Every structure is written in structure tokens, then in C-alpha cells.
Amino acid sequence: MHFNDFLVDLDVADPGQVKTARTVNLGIKDGLEVFPPDAQLKSANRFFQFTGTALVNQSAHDDDNLHRGVVRVRLRFPVSSSVIYKGSATLAALANIHGEGSQEDLTFAADAALTATDPTDGGSVPNPTGLPANELYAIIDAAVQGDGSILTAIAYQANVLILDTEPDLVSILVRPTGTQVPYGPVATFSQFVINAWDFQLNLSGPVPPDRAPFNVSMVSSDQINVPENEVVGIDALLSSKEFLNHSISDFVPVETVTVTATAAAGKMTQKTANLIIQEGNK
């Protein structure tokens, strides 16, 4: 049950509404919600922590009544068909307040907080702007009282467990182009002899059709001599895909180039492979 004397809607995408919005995204093993117990006994495999300062700026309307309402923060995390929301623990605290009356005449509070996938929290919070369901929202019960009092800002921390059934990036493997050398985490090249390389991306399972493509960002540590900086996609029903004939400069120095593959889709899983450039003859 929420009080609706006021409703303040804020969005982490707008720094004028939420200051220093941050997200921690961790893969975990066998994450369980202890209370309330999970009847399905399915472990979570990802932990998210959303933090920020909600710039509320809610006044008490210059009267002596206690005004109780809701601050709702849109966290901009979509809960897709491949994501199962397992549970959360959400904290909120006063970050900034302002009052012109005597201290005993003022009341400020951040009473309770939760994280929900429904912006109305079961129909108990209005949704005048039509915020979408199946996203994460921090919903904070707040109060303010006193002539000239303003509830300026509330700090929040939403700790969320989810079970992500979409596959994840397992490895990036490399090899020289045009050879029969097997793919591996390291490939060796001779200067002026081989000027291209292939890579293979491997996932933990096939990409569901409704989540295709599975995008991966590719970046090399030497953008001049190994100019790799792109996003590639793995198609539906595939768990592995080759990407062929990526260039190496004819004048690349003797060095080791690290290629980093970063999975998108909120995972941010990173895997690396190395291209070792050895001295060769022109």
C-alpha cells in the first residue's frame, strides 16, 4: 500500500533527474534468495546493484499537513522473456533536505523502498505517463511536512537477483587467415607473411530466436596496425560463429596485440585472445 499525496517520476537516463546513476553487473553462481524462500529453487546467475541520488525536489505545499507519496525511479533495465526476476533488497535514505521553519516543525522521511517490474506495484501507484511494464523500477515511499520544507534528494541502492536464461559469451579464439591452424586463444604471425586473421566467438548455448542477434563488441589494443573496432552479431540458433579475414598492417611491429570481445545484452562479459607478431623477412 502506497500513499499518493504526491508522485515524483524520475529516470536514470536523465542526469538532471538522477545524479551519478551507476550499475554494477556481476555474474554469480548459485545465487539464492533466502527470504522469502524461492519455491522454484532456481538459482540466480546475475547480480545487479543500481545506485544513484534521486533529485526529488518535493515541497510540503507551505502548510502544516504531512504529505506522503512515492518517488519512482526508472532504472532502465528491461526484463525480457529470457530474464526471470528472482528478488531484490532495496535501500533508500535522505540525501538532501531544506526547510525554512524551526526544526521541530519539519518532517522528512524515506520510509520504505522496493524494486518492482511493474511501475504500479500491483496497481497501488498511479501511472499517468504510461511507463512500460517488464522493466525495473525503484519505488520509494517518502514524506515531507512543514512550511517551506523541501525534500530535495534521496539516495537509493537496489540490489537485484535475476536468472538470465540467454546464453553468455564463453570464448574468443583466433587463427591466421588462410591456414589450417586450429582456432585457439593465441595465434602467431610473421611480419610481412600473413596480413589477416580470423576469429571465432563461442557461446554457452544457442541464441533464442527472439533474442537474435547476440551482439559482441570487438576491440584490439593496437587500432593502427590491427584496426579492429566493431560490433558483430551471432545469429539465432547458433552457439558459435566465425568471422574471417580481418586485416593486419604490412608494417606492424613485433608485439602482442590483445583482442577483447565484450558481450552486449546487459551482460558485459569480456573474453580476450592474443595475436603474437614475430619478426619476419620482407
C-alpha positions as a Markdown table, in Angstrom:
| # | Residue | x | y | z |
|---|---|---|---|---|
| 1 | Met | 0.0 | 0.0 | 0.0 |
| 2 | His | 1.4 | 3.4 | -1.0 |
| 3 | Phe | 0.2 | 6.9 | -0.2 |
| 4 | Asn | -0.4 | 9.1 | -3.2 |
| 5 | Asp | -0.3 | 12.7 | -1.9 |
| 6 | Phe | 2.5 | 13.2 | -4.5 |
| 7 | Leu | 4.2 | 11.2 | -7.2 |
| 8 | Val | 7.7 | 12.0 | -8.4 |
| 9 | Asp | 8.8 | 10.1 | -11.5 |
| 10 | Leu | 12.5 | 10.2 | -12.3 |
| 11 | Asp | 14.6 | 8.5 | -14.9 |
| 12 | Val | 18.3 | 7.4 | -14.6 |
| 13 | Ala | 18.7 | 8.3 | -18.3 |
| 14 | Asp | 18.4 | 12.0 | -17.4 |
| 15 | Pro | 21.3 | 13.3 | -15.2 |
| 16 | Gly | 19.0 | 16.2 | -14.3 |
| 17 | Gln | 16.7 | 13.8 | -12.6 |
| 18 | Val | 19.1 | 11.2 | -11.1 |
| 19 | Lys | 22.6 | 12.2 | -10.2 |
| 20 | Thr | 25.5 | 9.7 | -10.5 |
| 21 | Ala | 23.4 | 6.8 | -11.6 |
| 22 | Arg | 25.6 | 3.7 | -11.6 |
| 23 | Thr | 25.1 | 0.0 | -12.2 |
| 24 | Val | 27.2 | -3.0 | -11.0 |
| 25 | Asn | 26.6 | -6.1 | -13.1 |
| 26 | Leu | 28.1 | -9.4 | -11.9 |
| 27 | Gly | 27.8 | -13.0 | -13.0 |
| 28 | Ile | 27.3 | -15.3 | -10.0 |
| 29 | Lys | 27.0 | -19.0 | -9.3 |
| 30 | Asp | 24.1 | -20.4 | -7.3 |
| 31 | Gly | 22.6 | -17.1 | -6.0 |
| 32 | Leu | 19.6 | -17.9 | -3.8 |
| 33 | Glu | 17.1 | -15.5 | -2.2 |
| 34 | Val | 16.9 | -16.6 | 1.5 |
| 35 | Phe | 13.8 | -14.7 | 2.4 |
| 36 | Pro | 11.2 | -15.0 | 1.2 |
| 37 | Pro | 12.2 | -18.5 | 0.1 |
| 38 | Asp | 12.2 | -19.3 | -3.6 |
| 39 | Ala | 9.6 | -22.0 | -4.1 |
| 40 | Gln | 11.0 | -22.9 | -7.6 |
| 41 | Leu | 14.5 | -23.4 | -6.1 |
| 42 | Lys | 16.1 | -21.9 | -9.3 |
| 43 | Ser | 19.4 | -20.2 | -8.6 |
| 44 | Ala | 20.0 | -16.7 | -9.9 |
| 45 | Asn | 23.1 | -16.3 | -12.1 |
| 46 | Arg | 23.4 | -12.5 | -12.2 |
| 47 | Phe | 23.6 | -9.8 | -9.6 |
| 48 | Phe | 22.8 | -6.1 | -10.3 |
| 49 | Gln | 23.3 | -3.2 | -8.0 |
| 50 | Phe | 21.7 | 0.1 | -9.0 |
| 51 | Thr | 22.7 | 3.2 | -7.1 |
| 52 | Gly | 22.2 | 6.9 | -7.5 |
| 53 | Thr | 20.7 | 10.1 | -6.0 |
| 54 | Ala | 17.1 | 10.9 | -7.0 |
| 55 | Leu | 16.6 | 14.7 | -7.3 |
| 56 | Val | 13.1 | 14.8 | -5.8 |
| 57 | Asn | 12.5 | 18.5 | -5.1 |
| 58 | Gln | 9.1 | 17.8 | -3.4 |
| 59 | Ser | 7.7 | 20.5 | -1.2 |
| 60 | Ala | 5.2 | 20.4 | 1.6 |
| 61 | His | 3.0 | 23.0 | -0.2 |
| 62 | Asp | 3.6 | 25.5 | 2.5 |
| 63 | Asp | 1.1 | 24.0 | 5.0 |
| 64 | Asp | 1.3 | 22.0 | 8.2 |
| 65 | Asn | 0.0 | 18.7 | 6.9 |
| 66 | Leu | 2.1 | 15.6 | 6.5 |
| 67 | His | 2.4 | 14.8 | 2.8 |
| 68 | Arg | 3.2 | 11.1 | 2.0 |
| 69 | Gly | 3.8 | 9.9 | -1.5 |
| 70 | Val | 6.0 | 7.9 | -3.9 |
| 71 | Val | 9.3 | 8.6 | -5.6 |
| 72 | Arg | 9.6 | 6.2 | -8.6 |
| 73 | Val | 13.0 | 5.8 | -10.3 |
| 74 | Arg | 13.0 | 4.1 | -13.7 |
| 75 | Leu | 16.2 | 2.1 | -13.7 |
| 76 | Arg | 16.3 | 1.4 | -17.5 |
| 77 | Phe | 16.8 | -2.3 | -17.1 |
| 78 | Pro | 14.4 | -4.3 | -19.4 |
| 79 | Val | 13.2 | -7.6 | -18.1 |
| 80 | Ser | 13.0 | -9.6 | -21.3 |
| 81 | Ser | 11.5 | -13.0 | -22.0 |
| 82 | Ser | 14.9 | -14.5 | -21.3 |
| 83 | Val | 15.2 | -12.9 | -17.8 |
| 84 | Ile | 13.5 | -14.2 | -14.7 |
| 85 | Tyr | 13.3 | -11.7 | -11.8 |
| 86 | Lys | 14.2 | -13.6 | -8.6 |
| 87 | Gly | 14.2 | -11.0 | -5.9 |
| 88 | Ser | 15.7 | -7.8 | -4.5 |
| 89 | Ala | 16.7 | -5.8 | -1.4 |
| 90 | Thr | 16.3 | -2.0 | -1.8 |
| 91 | Leu | 17.5 | 0.8 | 0.4 |
| 92 | Ala | 16.7 | 4.5 | 0.5 |
| 93 | Ala | 18.0 | 7.3 | 2.6 |
| 94 | Leu | 17.6 | 11.1 | 2.8 |
| 95 | Ala | 20.4 | 12.8 | 0.9 |
| 96 | Asn | 19.4 | 16.4 | 0.9 |
| 97 | Ile | 16.6 | 18.4 | 2.6 |
| 98 | His | 15.7 | 22.1 | 3.0 |
| 99 | Gly | 13.4 | 23.8 | 5.5 |
| 100 | Glu | 12.7 | 27.4 | 6.5 |
| 101 | Gly | 10.8 | 26.7 | 9.8 |
| 102 | Ser | 12.1 | 25.6 | 13.1 |
| 103 | Gln | 13.5 | 22.1 | 13.3 |
| 104 | Glu | 10.6 | 20.7 | 15.4 |
| 105 | Asp | 8.1 | 21.8 | 12.8 |
| 106 | Leu | 9.6 | 19.9 | 9.9 |
| 107 | Thr | 9.4 | 16.2 | 8.9 |
| 108 | Phe | 11.3 | 14.4 | 6.1 |
| 109 | Ala | 11.3 | 10.7 | 5.5 |
| 110 | Ala | 12.2 | 7.9 | 3.2 |
| 111 | Asp | 10.1 | 5.3 | 4.8 |
| 112 | Ala | 10.4 | 2.2 | 2.7 |
| 113 | Ala | 11.8 | 1.1 | -0.7 |
| 114 | Leu | 11.4 | -1.8 | -3.1 |
| 115 | Thr | 12.3 | -2.8 | -6.6 |
| 116 | Ala | 9.5 | -3.9 | -8.9 |
| 117 | Thr | 9.0 | -5.0 | -12.6 |
| 118 | Asp | 5.5 | -3.3 | -12.6 |
| 119 | Pro | 5.6 | 0.6 | -12.3 |
| 120 | Thr | 2.3 | 0.5 | -10.4 |
| 121 | Asp | 3.4 | -2.2 | -7.9 |
| 122 | Gly | 0.2 | -4.1 | -8.3 |
| 123 | Gly | -2.0 | -1.2 | -9.1 |
| 124 | Ser | -1.2 | 0.8 | -5.9 |
| 125 | Val | 0.8 | 3.6 | -7.7 |
| 126 | Pro | -0.6 | 5.7 | -10.5 |
| 127 | Asn | 0.9 | 5.6 | -13.9 |
| 128 | Pro | -0.2 | 8.8 | -15.7 |
| 129 | Thr | 2.6 | 8.7 | -18.3 |
| 130 | Gly | 2.2 | 5.1 | -19.3 |
| 131 | Leu | 5.5 | 3.8 | -18.1 |
| 132 | Pro | 6.1 | 0.3 | -19.5 |
| 133 | Ala | 5.9 | -2.9 | -17.6 |
| 134 | Asn | 8.7 | -5.5 | -17.6 |
| 135 | Glu | 11.3 | -3.0 | -16.6 |
| 136 | Leu | 12.9 | -2.4 | -13.2 |
| 137 | Tyr | 11.7 | 0.5 | -11.0 |
| 138 | Ala | 12.9 | 1.6 | -7.6 |
| 139 | Ile | 9.7 | 2.6 | -5.7 |
| 140 | Ile | 10.4 | 4.7 | -2.6 |
| 141 | Asp | 7.8 | 5.8 | 0.0 |
| 142 | Ala | 8.6 | 9.3 | 1.2 |
| 143 | Ala | 7.1 | 12.0 | 3.3 |
| 144 | Val | 7.6 | 15.8 | 3.9 |
| 145 | Gln | 5.9 | 18.2 | 6.3 |
| 146 | Gly | 6.4 | 21.8 | 7.4 |
| 147 | Asp | 6.1 | 25.3 | 6.0 |
| 148 | Gly | 8.8 | 25.9 | 3.4 |
| 149 | Ser | 10.2 | 22.4 | 3.6 |
| 150 | Ile | 11.5 | 20.7 | 0.5 |
| 151 | Leu | 12.6 | 17.0 | 0.2 |
| 152 | Thr | 15.4 | 17.7 | -2.2 |
| 153 | Ala | 17.1 | 14.4 | -2.8 |
| 154 | Ile | 17.0 | 10.7 | -1.8 |
| 155 | Ala | 19.9 | 8.2 | -2.3 |
| 156 | Tyr | 18.9 | 4.7 | -3.3 |
| 157 | Gln | 20.6 | 1.3 | -3.7 |
| 158 | Ala | 18.7 | -1.5 | -5.4 |
| 159 | Asn | 20.3 | -5.0 | -5.2 |
| 160 | Val | 18.6 | -7.4 | -7.6 |
| 161 | Leu | 19.0 | -11.1 | -8.4 |
| 162 | Ile | 17.9 | -12.4 | -11.8 |
| 163 | Leu | 18.1 | -15.7 | -13.6 |
| 164 | Asp | 19.3 | -14.9 | -17.2 |
| 165 | Thr | 18.4 | -17.8 | -19.5 |
| 166 | Glu | 20.1 | -16.2 | -22.5 |
| 167 | Pro | 23.5 | -17.7 | -23.4 |
| 168 | Asp | 26.7 | -15.9 | -22.5 |
| 169 | Leu | 30.0 | -15.4 | -24.2 |
| 170 | Val | 32.4 | -18.2 | -23.4 |
| 171 | Ser | 35.5 | -17.5 | -25.5 |
| 172 | Ile | 37.1 | -15.8 | -28.5 |
| 173 | Leu | 39.5 | -17.9 | -30.5 |
| 174 | Val | 41.8 | -16.7 | -33.2 |
| 175 | Arg | 44.0 | -18.1 | -36.1 |
| 176 | Pro | 45.9 | -16.8 | -39.2 |
| 177 | Thr | 43.7 | -16.4 | -42.2 |
| 178 | Gly | 44.1 | -19.0 | -45.0 |
| 179 | Thr | 45.8 | -21.6 | -42.9 |
| 180 | Gln | 44.7 | -24.9 | -41.4 |
| 181 | Val | 45.9 | -23.9 | -37.9 |
| 182 | Pro | 43.2 | -24.7 | -35.4 |
| 183 | Tyr | 41.5 | -21.9 | -33.6 |
| 184 | Gly | 43.0 | -21.1 | -30.2 |
| 185 | Pro | 43.3 | -18.3 | -27.6 |
| 186 | Val | 46.7 | -17.3 | -29.1 |
| 187 | Ala | 47.7 | -17.0 | -32.8 |
| 188 | Thr | 51.2 | -16.4 | -34.1 |
| 189 | Phe | 52.1 | -14.3 | -37.2 |
| 190 | Ser | 55.3 | -13.5 | -39.0 |
| 191 | Gln | 55.8 | -9.9 | -40.2 |
| 192 | Phe | 55.2 | -9.4 | -43.9 |
| 193 | Val | 54.0 | -13.0 | -44.4 |
| 194 | Ile | 50.4 | -13.2 | -43.1 |
| 195 | Asn | 48.4 | -10.0 | -43.0 |
| 196 | Ala | 45.0 | -11.2 | -41.9 |
| 197 | Trp | 43.4 | -13.1 | -39.1 |
| 198 | Asp | 40.1 | -14.9 | -38.3 |
| 199 | Phe | 38.3 | -15.2 | -35.1 |
| 200 | Gln | 35.6 | -17.4 | -33.7 |
| 201 | Leu | 33.1 | -16.5 | -31.0 |
| 202 | Asn | 31.6 | -19.2 | -28.8 |
| 203 | Leu | 28.6 | -19.0 | -26.5 |
| 204 | Ser | 27.3 | -21.2 | -23.7 |
| 205 | Gly | 24.2 | -22.2 | -25.8 |
| 206 | Pro | 22.3 | -21.3 | -28.9 |
| 207 | Val | 20.8 | -17.8 | -29.3 |
| 208 | Pro | 17.0 | -17.8 | -28.8 |
| 209 | Pro | 15.2 | -16.6 | -32.0 |
| 210 | Asp | 13.5 | -13.7 | -30.1 |
| 211 | Arg | 16.9 | -12.5 | -28.7 |
| 212 | Ala | 18.9 | -12.6 | -32.0 |
| 213 | Pro | 21.4 | -11.4 | -32.9 |
| 214 | Phe | 23.6 | -11.8 | -29.9 |
| 215 | Asn | 25.9 | -8.8 | -30.3 |
| 216 | Val | 29.5 | -8.7 | -29.3 |
| 217 | Ser | 31.8 | -5.6 | -29.3 |
| 218 | Met | 35.3 | -6.3 | -30.7 |
| 219 | Val | 38.3 | -4.0 | -29.9 |
| 220 | Ser | 42.0 | -4.5 | -30.4 |
| 221 | Ser | 44.8 | -3.0 | -28.3 |
| 222 | Asp | 46.5 | -1.6 | -31.5 |
| 223 | Gln | 44.0 | 0.2 | -33.6 |
| 224 | Ile | 46.6 | 1.4 | -36.1 |
| 225 | Asn | 48.2 | -1.9 | -37.1 |
| 226 | Val | 45.3 | -4.2 | -36.2 |
| 227 | Pro | 42.3 | -2.0 | -36.8 |
| 228 | Glu | 39.5 | -3.9 | -35.1 |
| 229 | Asn | 36.7 | -1.9 | -33.5 |
| 230 | Glu | 33.2 | -3.1 | -34.4 |
| 231 | Val | 30.1 | -4.9 | -33.2 |
| 232 | Val | 29.4 | -8.3 | -34.7 |
| 233 | Gly | 26.3 | -10.5 | -34.2 |
| 234 | Ile | 25.7 | -14.2 | -33.7 |
| 235 | Asp | 22.5 | -15.4 | -35.4 |
| 236 | Ala | 19.5 | -17.2 | -34.0 |
| 237 | Leu | 20.0 | -20.9 | -33.1 |
| 238 | Leu | 23.8 | -20.6 | -33.4 |
| 239 | Ser | 26.2 | -21.1 | -30.4 |
| 240 | Ser | 29.3 | -20.3 | -32.4 |
| 241 | Lys | 30.3 | -18.2 | -35.4 |
| 242 | Glu | 33.4 | -17.5 | -37.5 |
| 243 | Phe | 34.4 | -14.0 | -38.7 |
| 244 | Leu | 37.0 | -14.1 | -41.4 |
| 245 | Asn | 39.8 | -12.0 | -43.0 |
| 246 | His | 40.4 | -9.2 | -40.6 |
| 247 | Ser | 43.4 | -7.1 | -41.6 |
| 248 | Ile | 46.9 | -6.6 | -40.1 |
| 249 | Ser | 49.1 | -3.8 | -41.3 |
| 250 | Asp | 52.1 | -4.8 | -43.6 |
| 251 | Phe | 54.3 | -2.7 | -41.3 |
| 252 | Val | 53.1 | -4.0 | -37.9 |
| 253 | Pro | 55.8 | -4.0 | -35.3 |
| 254 | Val | 56.9 | -7.0 | -33.3 |
| 255 | Glu | 54.3 | -7.0 | -30.5 |
| 256 | Thr | 51.4 | -8.9 | -28.8 |
| 257 | Val | 48.0 | -7.5 | -29.7 |
| 258 | Thr | 45.1 | -8.2 | -27.3 |
| 259 | Val | 41.7 | -8.5 | -28.9 |
| 260 | Thr | 38.8 | -8.0 | -26.4 |
| 261 | Ala | 35.3 | -9.3 | -27.0 |
| 262 | Thr | 32.6 | -7.8 | -24.9 |
| 263 | Ala | 29.1 | -9.3 | -24.8 |
| 264 | Ala | 26.2 | -6.9 | -25.0 |
| 265 | Ala | 22.6 | -7.6 | -23.8 |
| 266 | Gly | 23.4 | -6.2 | -20.3 |
| 267 | Lys | 26.0 | -8.9 | -19.6 |
| 268 | Met | 29.2 | -7.1 | -20.3 |
| 269 | Thr | 31.1 | -10.4 | -20.2 |
| 270 | Gln | 34.6 | -9.9 | -21.6 |
| 271 | Lys | 36.9 | -12.5 | -23.1 |
| 272 | Thr | 40.3 | -12.0 | -24.7 |
| 273 | Ala | 42.7 | -13.5 | -27.3 |
| 274 | Asn | 46.2 | -12.6 | -28.3 |
| 275 | Leu | 47.8 | -12.1 | -31.7 |
| 276 | Ile | 51.6 | -12.5 | -31.4 |
| 277 | Ile | 53.5 | -10.7 | -34.2 |
| 278 | Gln | 57.0 | -12.2 | -34.6 |
| 279 | Glu | 59.9 | -10.8 | -36.6 |
| 280 | Gly | 59.8 | -11.8 | -40.2 |
| 281 | Asn | 61.6 | -11.3 | -43.5 |
| 282 | Lys | 60.4 | -9.0 | -46.3 |
